[in-house]
Amino acid sequence: MRRIVLATAIAAAVTGAALAQGQPPIQGPEDATCREDARNRLLGAPNPQGLSPFDLGAQLYHECMKRLGAEGVAPKRRD
């Protein structure tokens, strides 16, 4: 019984932490790798464009996803 309660508490804490950060659930191993990579590189990455931390993190994440081949080419915009 204790194991079930403990497992439920851990699952709730992990899920709650992800929801509190406003992040969608991890979609795969590449997504998890790139999220961690962006988090780790955020404070040390050069930022010559003066991007906000959110935008710089997104840029690092998308660069990682492209590098791993998990993100395709963006579709062209139609006007």
PAZAPA-4460 file (N, C-alpha, C; in steps of 0.05 Angstrom, whole numbers, plus 32768, in hexadecimal, padded with zeros to 4 digits):
% residues 79
    n_x    n_y    n_z   ca_x   ca_y   ca_z    c_x    c_y    c_z   seq   type   mol
   8010   7FE8   8000   8000   8000   8000   8011   8019   8000     1      M     A
   8027   8019   800F   8039   8030   8010   8045   8035   7FF5     2      R     A
   804C   8020   7FE7   8058   8024   7FCD   8045   8031   7FB9     3      R     A
   802C   802A   7FBA   8018   8036   7FA9   8015   8054   7FAF     4      I     A
   8013   805A   7FC8   8010   8076   7FD1   8029   8086   7FC9     5      V     A
   8041   807A   7FCD   805A   8088   7FC6   805C   808C   7FA8     6      L     A
   8055   8077   7F98   8056   807A   7F7B   8042   808F   7F71     7      A     A
   802B   8090   7F7D   8017   80A4   7F75   8021   80C0   7F7C     8      T     A
   802D   80C3   7F93   8037   80DD   7F9B   804D   80E6   7F89     9      A     A
   805F   80D4   7F81   8075   80DB   7F6F   806A   80E3   7F54    10      I     A
   8058   80D3   7F4A   804C   80D9   7F2F   803E   80F4   7F30    11      A     A
   8030   80FA   7F45   8022   8114   7F47   8036   812B   7F49    12      A     A
   804B   8127   7F57   8060   813C   7F59   806D   8142   7F3F    13      A     A
   8074   812D   7F30   8081   8130   7F16   806D   813D   7F02    14      V     A
   8055   8134   7F01   8041   8140   7EEF   803B   815C   7EF7    15      T     A
   8039   8162   7F11   8034   817D   7F1A   804A   8190   7F14    16      G     A
   8063   8186   7F16   807A   8197   7F0F   807A   819F   7EF2    17      A     A
   8074   818C   7EE0   8073   8192   7EC4   805C   81A5   7EBD    18      A     A
   8045   81A2   7ECA   802F   81B4   7EC5   8034   81CF   7ED0    19      L     A
   8042   81D1   7EE6   8048   81EB   7EF3   805B   81FB   7EE1    20      A     A
   806C   81EE   7ED2   807E   81FB   7EC0   8071   8203   7EA6    21      Q     A
   8059   81F9   7EA1   804B   8200   7E89   8056   81F2   7E71    22      G     A
   8062   81DB   7E74   806E   81CD   7E5E   805C   81B5   7E57    23      Q     A
   8059   81B0   7E3D   804A   8199   7E35   805A   817F   7E3C    24      P     A
   804C   8169   7E3D   805A   8150   7E43   8070   814A   7E2F    25      P     A
   8085   813C   7E38   809B   8135   7E26   8091   8122   7E11    26      I     A
   8098   8127   7DF8   808D   8118   7DE1   809F   8101   7DD8    27      Q     A
   80B8   8101   7DE1   80CA   80EB   7DD8   80E6   80F0   7DE3    28      G     A
   80F8   80DE   7DDD   8113   80E0   7DE7   8122   80F9   7DDD    29      P     A
   811D   8100   7DC4   812A   8118   7DB9   8120   8131   7DC7    30      E     A
   8106   8132   7DCC   80FA   8149   7DDA   8106   814C   7DF5    31      D     A
   8108   8136   7E04   8113   8136   7E1F   8130   813F   7E1E    32      A     A
   813F   8135   7E0B   815C   813C   7E09   815F   815A   7E03    33      T     A
   814F   8164   7DF0   8152   8180   7DE9   8148   8193   7DFE    34      C     A
   8133   818B   7E0D   812A   819C   7E23   8141   819F   7E38    35      R     A
   814D   8188   7E3E   8163   8189   7E52   817B   8199   7E47    36      E     A
   8181   8195   7E2E   8197   81A3   7E22   8193   81C1   7E22    37      D     A
   817B   81CA   7E1B   8174   81E6   7E1B   8176   81F2   7E38    38      A     A
   816B   81E3   7E4B   816D   81EC   7E67   8189   81EF   7E70    39      R     A
   819A   81DC   7E69   81B6   81DC   7E72   81C6   81F2   7E65    40      N     A
   81C0   81F8   7E4C   81D0   820C   7E3D   81C5   8228   7E3F    41      R     A
   81AE   822C   7E4A   81A1   8246   7E4A   81B2   825D   7E55    42      L     A
   81BD   8259   7E6C   81CC   826F   7E79   81E7   8273   7E6E    43      L     A
   81F3   825F   7E61   820E   8262   7E56   820E   8268   7E38    44      G     A
   81F8   8267   7E2B   81F7   826A   7E0E   81FA   8287   7E06    45      A     A
   8209   828D   7DF1   820B   82A8   7DE8   81F0   82B2   7DDE    46      P     A
   81EB   82CC   7DE3   81D1   82D7   7DDB   81D5   82F2   7DCE    47      N     A
   81E1   82F2   7DB6   81E7   830C   7DA9   81CE   831A   7D9F    48      P     A
   81B8   830C   7D9C   819F   8318   7D93   818F   8325   7DAA    49      Q     A
   8198   8320   7DC2   818A   832B   7DDA   816E   831F   7DDE    50      G     A
   816B   8305   7DD9   8152   82F8   7DDC   814B   82F5   7DF9    51      L     A
   8131   82F2   7DFF   8128   82ED   7E1A   8131   82D0   7E21    52      S     A
   8133   82C9   7E3B   813A   82AE   7E42   8128   8299   7E36    53      P     A
   810E   829F   7E34   80FB   828D   7E28   8101   8288   7E0B    54      F     A
   8105   829E   7DFC   810B   829C   7DDF   8126   828F   7DDA    55      D     A
   813A   8295   7DEB   8154   8288   7DE7   8152   826A   7DED    56      L     A
   8143   8262   7E01   813F   8246   7E07   8131   8238   7DF0    57      G     A
   811D   8245   7DE5   810E   8239   7DCE   8121   8236   7DB6    58      A     A
   8132   824A   7DB2   8145   8248   7D9C   8158   8231   7DA0    59      Q     A
   8163   822E   7DB8   8175   8218   7DBE   8167   81FD   7DBB    60      L     A
   814E   81FB   7DC4   813E   81E3   7DC1   813A   81DB   7DA4    61      Y     A
   8132   81EE   7D93   812D   81E8   7D77   8147   81E2   7D68    62      H     A
   815D   81EE   7D6F   8177   81E7   7D63   817E   81CA   7D6A    63      E     A
   8179   81C2   7D82   817F   81A7   7D8B   816D   8193   7D7C    64      C     A
   8153   8199   7D79   8141   8188   7D6B   8148   8185   7D4E    65      M     A
   8151   819A   7D41   815A   8198   7D26   8173   8188   7D24    66      K     A
   8186   818C   7D37   819F   817D   7D37   819A   815F   7D3A    67      R     A
   8186   8158   7D49   817F   813B   7D4D   816E   8130   7D37    68      L     A
   8164   8142   7D25   8153   8139   7D0F   8136   8134   7D18    69      G     A
   812E   813E   7D2F   8114   8139   7D39   8100   814E   7D31    70      A     A
   810A   8164   7D26   80F8   817A   7D1E   80FC   817F   7D00    71      E     A
   80E6   817D   7CF2   80E7   8181   7CD5   80EA   819E   7CCD    72      G     A
   80EC   81A3   7CB4   80ED   81BE   7CAA   80D2   81CC   7CAD    73      V     A
   80D2   81E4   7CB6   80B9   81F3   7CBA   80AB   81F8   7CA0    74      A     A
   8091   81F4   7C9F   8083   81F9   7C86   8084   8217   7C7E    75      P     A
   8084   821C   7C64   8084   8238   7C5B   8069   8245   7C61    76      K     A
   806A   825E   7C67   8052   826D   7C6D   8044   8275   7C53    77      R     A
   802A   8274   7C54   801A   827D   7C3D   800E   8298   7C45    78      R     A
   8010   82AA   7C33   8004   82C5   7C38   7FEA   82C8   7C29    79      D     A
***
